[in-house]
Amino acid sequence: MQLKKYTDYALRILIYTGTKPNTELSSIKEISEVFNISQHHLGKIVFELNKMELLETVRGRNGGIRLAKPAEEINVGLLVRSLESDFNLLECFDKETDHCVISPACTLKHTLNRALHAFFKVLEDYTIKDLIVNEQELRNLMGMNK
């Protein structure tokens, strides 16, 4: 299973903003430079995270973004579920597109379905706070301590 870049970038934005004090704003420009991601693409993701009430945006000359709630309240599993739209790992996961002749007797789909549920169960055990437990190391790698 592979997550979309959109989800990957959303998690990076939340990790980045989560490593800053909540009084300090981040900019899309600085996040773009740290991760070498298009500002335009990040802007779309920030807009979505703001709609989800995970990021707060502050307009104006000294504006920017910050977490809208404490990092320990942002569940990684729930975030990934809401950002990812396709969990059909195989053709047979979707009855409308399933043309496999062994599908009625095949147990592979059940095995993969269990694995998918286990994947999300593990992710639901983590919050953004858990992902930034090594905050100082992350800040160093992102060039925040220069």
ZADO-1210 file (C-alpha; in nm, 4 decimals, padded with zeros to 6 digits):
<atoms>
<atom x="00.0000" y="00.0000" z="00.0000" code="MET" pos="1"/>
<atom x="00.1261" y="00.3454" z="-00.0821" code="GLN" pos="2"/>
<atom x="-00.0086" y="00.6719" z="00.0502" code="LEU" pos="3"/>
<atom x="-00.0634" y="00.9608" z="-00.1893" code="LYS" pos="4"/>
<atom x="00.1935" y="01.2401" z="-00.1919" code="LYS" pos="5"/>
<atom x="-00.0910" y="01.4650" z="-00.0762" code="TYR" pos="6"/>
<atom x="-00.1177" y="01.2684" z="00.2497" code="THR" pos="7"/>
<atom x="00.2608" y="01.2538" z="00.2881" code="ASP" pos="8"/>
<atom x="00.2869" y="01.6306" z="00.2452" code="TYR" pos="9"/>
<atom x="-00.0029" y="01.6925" z="00.4846" code="ALA" pos="10"/>
<atom x="00.1766" y="01.4904" z="00.7512" code="LEU" pos="11"/>
<atom x="00.5008" y="01.6810" z="00.6853" code="ARG" pos="12"/>
<atom x="00.3186" y="02.0143" z="00.7230" code="ILE" pos="13"/>
<atom x="00.1718" y="01.9024" z="01.0548" code="LEU" pos="14"/>
<atom x="00.5071" y="01.7707" z="01.1754" code="ILE" pos="15"/>
<atom x="00.6786" y="02.0949" z="01.0754" code="TYR" pos="16"/>
<atom x="00.4222" y="02.3195" z="01.2429" code="THR" pos="17"/>
<atom x="00.4069" y="02.0851" z="01.5411" code="GLY" pos="18"/>
<atom x="00.7751" y="02.1375" z="01.6164" code="THR" pos="19"/>
<atom x="00.7259" y="02.5114" z="01.6594" code="LYS" pos="20"/>
<atom x="00.5809" y="02.6811" z="01.9671" code="PRO" pos="21"/>
<atom x="00.2114" y="02.7487" z="01.9071" code="ASN" pos="22"/>
<atom x="00.2744" y="03.1234" z="01.9259" code="THR" pos="23"/>
<atom x="00.5144" y="03.1033" z="01.6305" code="GLU" pos="24"/>
<atom x="00.3758" y="03.1006" z="01.2778" code="LEU" pos="25"/>
<atom x="00.5162" y="02.9049" z="00.9850" code="SER" pos="26"/>
<atom x="00.4893" y="03.0049" z="00.6228" code="SER" pos="27"/>
<atom x="00.4111" y="02.7920" z="00.3217" code="ILE" pos="28"/>
<atom x="00.7253" y="02.9375" z="00.1640" code="LYS" pos="29"/>
<atom x="00.9546" y="02.8124" z="00.4411" code="GLU" pos="30"/>
<atom x="00.7908" y="02.4670" z="00.4444" code="ILE" pos="31"/>
<atom x="00.8247" y="02.4558" z="00.0661" code="SER" pos="32"/>
<atom x="01.1956" y="02.5332" z="00.0912" code="GLU" pos="33"/>
<atom x="01.2613" y="02.2787" z="00.3678" code="VAL" pos="34"/>
<atom x="01.0901" y="01.9894" z="00.1881" code="PHE" pos="35"/>
<atom x="01.1466" y="02.1080" z="-00.1708" code="ASN" pos="36"/>
<atom x="00.7743" y="02.0951" z="-00.2496" code="ILE" pos="37"/>
<atom x="00.5827" y="02.3403" z="-00.4682" code="SER" pos="38"/>
<atom x="00.4260" y="02.6276" z="-00.2726" code="GLN" pos="39"/>
<atom x="00.1171" y="02.5980" z="-00.4901" code="HIS" pos="40"/>
<atom x="00.0737" y="02.2318" z="-00.3982" code="HIS" pos="41"/>
<atom x="00.1331" y="02.3028" z="-00.0294" code="LEU" pos="42"/>
<atom x="-00.1210" y="02.5855" z="-00.0441" code="GLY" pos="43"/>
<atom x="-00.3918" y="02.3411" z="-00.1522" code="LYS" pos="44"/>
<atom x="-00.3040" y="02.1050" z="00.1311" code="ILE" pos="45"/>
<atom x="-00.2924" y="02.3855" z="00.3880" code="VAL" pos="46"/>
<atom x="-00.6357" y="02.4975" z="00.2668" code="PHE" pos="47"/>
<atom x="-00.7707" y="02.1437" z="00.3238" code="GLU" pos="48"/>
<atom x="-00.6055" y="02.1084" z="00.6665" code="LEU" pos="49"/>
<atom x="-00.7548" y="02.4444" z="00.7622" code="ASN" pos="50"/>
<atom x="-01.1015" y="02.3250" z="00.6551" code="LYS" pos="51"/>
<atom x="-01.0456" y="02.0135" z="00.8674" code="MET" pos="52"/>
<atom x="-00.9644" y="02.2475" z="01.1604" code="GLU" pos="53"/>
<atom x="-00.6164" y="02.1006" z="01.2010" code="LEU" pos="54"/>
<atom x="-00.4333" y="02.4168" z="01.0945" code="LEU" pos="55"/>
<atom x="-00.5098" y="02.7760" z="01.1747" code="GLU" pos="56"/>
<atom x="-00.4257" y="03.0329" z="00.9110" code="THR" pos="57"/>
<atom x="-00.3435" y="03.3917" z="00.9978" code="VAL" pos="58"/>
<atom x="-00.3763" y="03.6406" z="00.7130" code="ARG" pos="59"/>
<atom x="-00.1728" y="03.9525" z="00.6574" code="GLY" pos="60"/>
<atom x="00.1816" y="04.0717" z="00.6279" code="ARG" pos="61"/>
<atom x="00.2998" y="03.8782" z="00.9332" code="ASN" pos="62"/>
<atom x="00.0583" y="03.5915" z="00.8782" code="GLY" pos="63"/>
<atom x="00.1221" y="03.2221" z="00.8482" code="GLY" pos="64"/>
<atom x="-00.0004" y="02.8899" z="00.9755" code="ILE" pos="65"/>
<atom x="00.0105" y="02.6946" z="01.2994" code="ARG" pos="66"/>
<atom x="-00.1587" y="02.3928" z="01.4500" code="LEU" pos="67"/>
<atom x="-00.5209" y="02.4662" z="01.5345" code="ALA" pos="68"/>
<atom x="-00.5191" y="02.2176" z="01.8208" code="LYS" pos="69"/>
<atom x="-00.2547" y="02.0492" z="02.0340" code="PRO" pos="70"/>
<atom x="-00.0411" y="01.7940" z="01.8480" code="ALA" pos="71"/>
<atom x="-00.1570" y="01.5219" z="02.0886" code="GLU" pos="72"/>
<atom x="-00.5149" y="01.5716" z="01.9664" code="GLU" pos="73"/>
<atom x="-00.4381" y="01.5120" z="01.5970" code="ILE" pos="74"/>
<atom x="-00.4762" y="01.1399" z="01.5283" code="ASN" pos="75"/>
<atom x="-00.2600" y="01.0105" z="01.2437" code="VAL" pos="76"/>
<atom x="-00.4893" y="00.7205" z="01.1535" code="GLY" pos="77"/>
<atom x="-00.7991" y="00.9365" z="01.1309" code="LEU" pos="78"/>
<atom x="-00.6102" y="01.1931" z="00.9243" code="LEU" pos="79"/>
<atom x="-00.4843" y="00.9317" z="00.6779" code="VAL" pos="80"/>
<atom x="-00.8333" y="00.7803" z="00.6466" code="ARG" pos="81"/>
<atom x="-00.9811" y="01.1207" z="00.5687" code="SER" pos="82"/>
<atom x="-00.7159" y="01.2172" z="00.3114" code="LEU" pos="83"/>
<atom x="-00.6915" y="00.8864" z="00.1280" code="GLU" pos="84"/>
<atom x="-00.9816" y="00.8000" z="-00.0994" code="SER" pos="85"/>
<atom x="-00.8961" y="00.4594" z="-00.2415" code="ASP" pos="86"/>
<atom x="-00.8398" y="00.1581" z="-00.0217" code="PHE" pos="87"/>
<atom x="-00.9117" y="-00.0967" z="-00.2940" code="ASN" pos="88"/>
<atom x="-00.5875" y="-00.2897" z="-00.2781" code="LEU" pos="89"/>
<atom x="-00.7069" y="-00.5407" z="-00.5367" code="LEU" pos="90"/>
<atom x="-00.9618" y="-00.5442" z="-00.8158" code="GLU" pos="91"/>
<atom x="-01.1862" y="-00.7674" z="-00.6033" code="CYS" pos="92"/>
<atom x="-01.2185" y="-00.5027" z="-00.3309" code="PHE" pos="93"/>
<atom x="-01.4652" y="-00.3235" z="-00.5589" code="ASP" pos="94"/>
<atom x="-01.7602" y="-00.5400" z="-00.6644" code="LYS" pos="95"/>
<atom x="-01.8308" y="-00.3173" z="-00.9653" code="GLU" pos="96"/>
<atom x="-01.4850" y="-00.3666" z="-01.1194" code="THR" pos="97"/>
<atom x="-01.4193" y="-00.7217" z="-00.9988" code="ASP" pos="98"/>
<atom x="-01.3722" y="-00.9496" z="-01.2993" code="HIS" pos="99"/>
<atom x="-01.1551" y="-01.2116" z="-01.1327" code="CYS" pos="100"/>
<atom x="-01.2939" y="-01.5629" z="-01.1852" code="VAL" pos="101"/>
<atom x="-01.1698" y="-01.6959" z="-00.8511" code="ILE" pos="102"/>
<atom x="-01.3012" y="-01.4045" z="-00.6479" code="SER" pos="103"/>
<atom x="-01.5946" y="-01.5952" z="-00.4913" code="PRO" pos="104"/>
<atom x="-01.3597" y="-01.8602" z="-00.3451" code="ALA" pos="105"/>
<atom x="-01.0417" y="-01.6581" z="-00.2973" code="CYS" pos="106"/>
<atom x="-00.9278" y="-01.5794" z="00.0550" code="THR" pos="107"/>
<atom x="-00.6584" y="-01.3318" z="-00.0507" code="LEU" pos="108"/>
<atom x="-00.9018" y="-01.0400" z="-00.0370" code="LYS" pos="109"/>
<atom x="-00.9977" y="-01.1306" z="00.3203" code="HIS" pos="110"/>
<atom x="-00.6321" y="-01.1557" z="00.4223" code="THR" pos="111"/>
<atom x="-00.5483" y="-00.8181" z="00.2680" code="LEU" pos="112"/>
<atom x="-00.8597" y="-00.6634" z="00.4197" code="ASN" pos="113"/>
<atom x="-00.7453" y="-00.7767" z="00.7648" code="ARG" pos="114"/>
<atom x="-00.4005" y="-00.6341" z="00.6934" code="ALA" pos="115"/>
<atom x="-00.5543" y="-00.3019" z="00.5877" code="LEU" pos="116"/>
<atom x="-00.7563" y="-00.2842" z="00.9099" code="HIS" pos="117"/>
<atom x="-00.4421" y="-00.3653" z="01.1110" code="ALA" pos="118"/>
<atom x="-00.2545" y="-00.0894" z="00.9250" code="PHE" pos="119"/>
<atom x="-00.5138" y="00.1685" z="01.0294" code="PHE" pos="120"/>
<atom x="-00.5357" y="00.0317" z="01.3822" code="LYS" pos="121"/>
<atom x="-00.1631" y="00.0930" z="01.4248" code="VAL" pos="122"/>
<atom x="-00.1863" y="00.4438" z="01.2761" code="LEU" pos="123"/>
<atom x="-00.4765" y="00.5260" z="01.5084" code="GLU" pos="124"/>
<atom x="-00.2464" y="00.4607" z="01.8046" code="ASP" pos="125"/>
<atom x="-00.0361" y="00.7644" z="01.7050" code="TYR" pos="126"/>
<atom x="-00.0801" y="01.1388" z="01.7141" code="THR" pos="127"/>
<atom x="00.1274" y="01.4161" z="01.5606" code="ILE" pos="128"/>
<atom x="00.2839" y="01.4591" z="01.9067" code="LYS" pos="129"/>
<atom x="00.4096" y="01.1001" z="01.8857" code="ASP" pos="130"/>
<atom x="00.5671" y="01.1766" z="01.5480" code="LEU" pos="131"/>
<atom x="00.7633" y="01.4700" z="01.6886" code="ILE" pos="132"/>
<atom x="00.8888" y="01.3054" z="02.0056" code="VAL" pos="133"/>
<atom x="01.2418" y="01.3594" z="01.8633" code="ASN" pos="134"/>
<atom x="01.1638" y="01.7283" z="01.8165" code="GLU" pos="135"/>
<atom x="01.5181" y="01.8620" z="01.8537" code="GLN" pos="136"/>
<atom x="01.6559" y="01.6242" z="01.5912" code="GLU" pos="137"/>
<atom x="01.3708" y="01.7118" z="01.3534" code="LEU" pos="138"/>
<atom x="01.4260" y="02.0846" z="01.4087" code="ARG" pos="139"/>
<atom x="01.7963" y="02.0423" z="01.3283" code="ASN" pos="140"/>
<atom x="01.7220" y="01.8490" z="01.0091" code="LEU" pos="141"/>
<atom x="01.4667" y="02.1093" z="00.8997" code="MET" pos="142"/>
<atom x="01.7136" y="02.3919" z="00.9602" code="GLY" pos="143"/>
<atom x="01.5142" y="02.5515" z="01.2408" code="MET" pos="144"/>
<atom x="01.8044" y="02.5891" z="01.4827" code="ASN" pos="145"/>
<atom x="02.0360" y="02.7989" z="01.2696" code="LYS" pos="146"/>
</atoms>
